[in-house]
Amino acid sequence: MYLIYKIVNSKKYYYLEEKIDNKTISTFIGPEKIKDINKFKEIFKKHRLNITLKKINKIQKHKKINNLSLTQLIELEKLKYNLSIFNKYFKDSYNQFNEDEYIRYAQGSASIEGNSINLQEATLIIKENLATSGKTINEIKEIQNLKETKKIIDKLPEITEKLIKEIHSKIMDGFKDKKPGKYRHIPIYVTGSEIKRPDYKDVPKKVKELISWYNKNKDIMHPIELTSIFHIWFENIHPFMDGNGRVGRELLNLILLKNNYPRVIINLKNRPQYISILENVQFIGKKAYVEFSQFINNLLIERGTIIEKDIENNIEIIFNKIKK
């Protein structure tokens, strides 16, 4: 993002310009250079909306969108743009945000499965590699394993059967009775669940079908709808003896990260809604995919609100950098 001027009919006019997807996008300012921070805030919002609408126009031409409104699409694209601005102008804060986000994600993902480690304790384990008193070795190991799994996800690998098994192997490292990296070989019954899982003999075929569907749709479906269907489908297959939820949430967030979104944090606070949607898929069918898309969208917008406030509170830093 930079300030430029153009000469039109011997008069000088100022613009805010930026290259997005190898295209230059300009937002008209006027005959005078911006001097006032409040004026810059106004122009910045106008510029962001200009970019967002152009992005949405492209998405609507090339992506299938079934469950998201225009307002939601605008907010999602604004989130992605804000994230890029945050990364560019507040690099240290961006890195801290990502670190905090991952700790919250890992603690939340583990807590859903009954792990009692709180956020402060998870921070010590992930950042300082310190054990915490009063917690079992298994609980601590679960958090450590998620930290190791992050190293795989951060590379943004393609989703394959090998990757899914590798993620499970990392998550279940040290738990030999859980058969790390191996599909279940017996029928499975999830406590409190009404859903009948596929026969264990069909698991390899079902996983291959899911991956095939993903590869056919990853470039034509909106990422929020894509990852919503993928996650519900994966959890319904339940390919492993244990750890399906954690593996599924890693894959859900991998798809989001590959499409320049932040992670969604699913934790004890939103667990009832999360579990309810997964359970209802058997009874309400396609409506569950719509509900889950909305669920993911709302979690992303929550993260987006935090980023937007940080940018607004520090907009003068951006202004001072681009006016030089």
C-alpha positions, -999 to 999 in steps of 0.1 A, spaced: 0 0 0 14 34 -10 5 70 -18 9 82 -53 -2 111 -75 -12 113 -111 -13 144 -134 -46 148 -151 -52 179 -173 -22 195 -156 -37 190 -122 -22 167 -95 -45 141 -79 -36 117 -51 -45 80 -48 -39 51 -24 -26 22 -44 -18 -14 -38 -10 -46 -58 -34 -74 -52 -31 -106 -72 -7 -89 -95 -32 -61 -102 -29 -25 -91 -60 -13 -72 -63 25 -68 -86 45 -44 -91 81 -52 -81 106 -25 -83 141 -41 -62 170 -51 -45 172 -18 -22 148 0 -35 133 32 -23 152 62 -49 143 88 -51 108 105 -89 109 106 -89 115 68 -65 86 64 -88 63 84 -117 72 61 -96 66 30 -82 33 43 -117 19 50 -127 30 15 -96 14 0 -102 -18 19 -138 -20 8 -127 -14 -28 -103 -43 -26 -128 -65 -8 -155 -60 -34 -131 -67 -63 -121 -99 -45 -157 -109 -40 -165 -102 -77 -137 -127 -86 -149 -153 -61 -185 -151 -73 -173 -158 -108 -150 -187 -100 -164 -203 -68 -196 -222 -58 -212 -204 -29 -243 -219 -14 -245 -210 23 -228 -176 27 -245 -142 22 -229 -112 5 -225 -95 39 -206 -126 52 -184 -128 21 -175 -91 26 -166 -97 62 -145 -128 54 -125 -110 26 -121 -80 49 -106 -104 75 -81 -118 50 -71 -83 40 -67 -71 76 -46 -101 83 -23 -93 54 -20 -56 66 -14 -68 102 14 -90 89 30 -63 68 29 -34 92 29 -51 126 52 -81 120 61 -87 157 25 -83 168 14 -106 140 38 -133 151 26 -129 187 -10 -131 175 -3 -164 157 15 -178 187 -14 -169 210 -39 -182 185 -22 -216 183 -20 -220 221 -57 -212 224 -65 -236 195 -44 -265 210 -58 -260 245 -93 -258 231 -90 -288 209 -76 -309 237 -102 -297 263 -130 -308 240 -117 -344 245 -116 -341 283 -81 -327 288 -82 -304 320 -51 -283 311 -60 -246 311 -48 -219 289 -20 -207 312 -7 -243 316 -9 -249 279 12 -218 274 39 -231 297 40 -265 279 40 -251 244 63 -220 248 86 -231 277 83 -269 274 76 -270 311 54 -296 328 27 -284 352 18 -299 386 -15 -316 392 -19 -328 357 -14 -363 343 15 -373 321 -11 -381 294 -27 -347 295 7 -330 292 17 -354 264 -15 -345 244 -6 -308 244 30 -316 235 18 -338 206 -3 -310 192 27 -287 193 46 -313 172 17 -316 149 18 -279 142 52 -284 125 34 -306 99 5 -282 94 27 -251 91 42 -265 59 6 -263 43 9 -298 28 -16 -313 4 -43 -335 20 -36 -371 13 -42 -404 30 -5 -405 40 -8 -370 56 -39 -380 76 -22 -410 90 9 -389 98 -11 -363 117 -28 -391 137 6 -406 144 19 -373 158 -13 -367 179 -12 -402 193 26 -404 198 33 -423 230 -1 -438 231 6 -472 215 -28 -487 226 -44 -460 203 -26 -474 172 -9 -442 160 -12 -437 123 -34 -469 118 -70 -471 109 -94 -488 134 -98 -525 129 -129 -530 149 -164 -515 151 -165 -482 170 -192 -467 192 -189 -431 203 -203 -425 238 -235 -404 237 -236 -404 199 -266 -415 178 -246 -417 146 -237 -452 132 -201 -451 119 -190 -470 88 -178 -506 92 -141 -506 98 -136 -526 67 -149 -497 47 -127 -470 63 -99 -470 37 -124 -467 9 -144 -440 27 -112 -419 33 -102 -422 -3 -136 -411 -14 -134 -380 9 -99 -371 -4 -111 -375 -40 -141 -353 -33 -118 -327 -17 -94 -326 -47 -123 -322 -71 -138 -293 -52 -109 -275 -35 -106 -250 -64 -143 -245 -71 -160 -243 -37 -157 -215 -12 -131 -225 14 -156 -221 44 -181 -244 28 -154 -268 16 -138 -272 50 -172 -275 67 -183 -304 45 -149 -320 48 -149 -319 86 -183 -333 90 -176 -361 65 -143 -369 82 -158 -371 117 -187 -393 104 -161 -418 90 -142 -418 123 -113 -436 108 -92 -441 140 -98 -457 173 -92 -424 191 -81 -389 182 -106 -384 154 -117 -350 167 -82 -336 170 -72 -349 136 -103 -336 120 -98 -301 135 -62 -301 123 -75 -308 88 -103 -283 91 -77 -256 100 -52 -267 74 -78 -260 47 -84 -225 62 -47 -218 64 -41 -229 29 -68 -203 19 -52 -174 40 -76 -175 69 -66 -178 105 -73 -209 126 -107 -213 142 -106 -220 179 -131 -247 190 -131 -250 227 -153 -258 257 -172 -225 253 -185 -234 218 -183 -272 222 -221 -277 227 -229 -261 194 -200 -279 176 -211 -313 189 -247 -306 183 -241 -299 146 -220 -330 141 -246 -351 158 -275 -336 138 -261 -344 104 -277 -378 105 -312 -363 111 -311 -330 92 -288 -339 64 -276 -310 42 -289 -285 67 -261 -295 91 -235 -284 65 -252 -250 63 -252 -247 101 -215 -257 103 -205 -232 76 -222 -205 97 -205 -218 128 -171 -216 111 -179 -182 96 -188 -168 130 -156 -181 147 -136 -165 119 -154 -131 123 -146 -132 160 -109 -134 152 -113 -108 125 -129 -84 150 -98 -86 172 -74 -79 143 -95 -50 130 -95 -33 165 -57 -37 166 -53 -21 132 -77 8 141 -59 14 174 -26 17 156 -36 32 122 -12 60 127 17 36 124 5 26 89 -1 62 80 34 73 90 50 45 70 32 50 38 33 88 37 72 88 37 
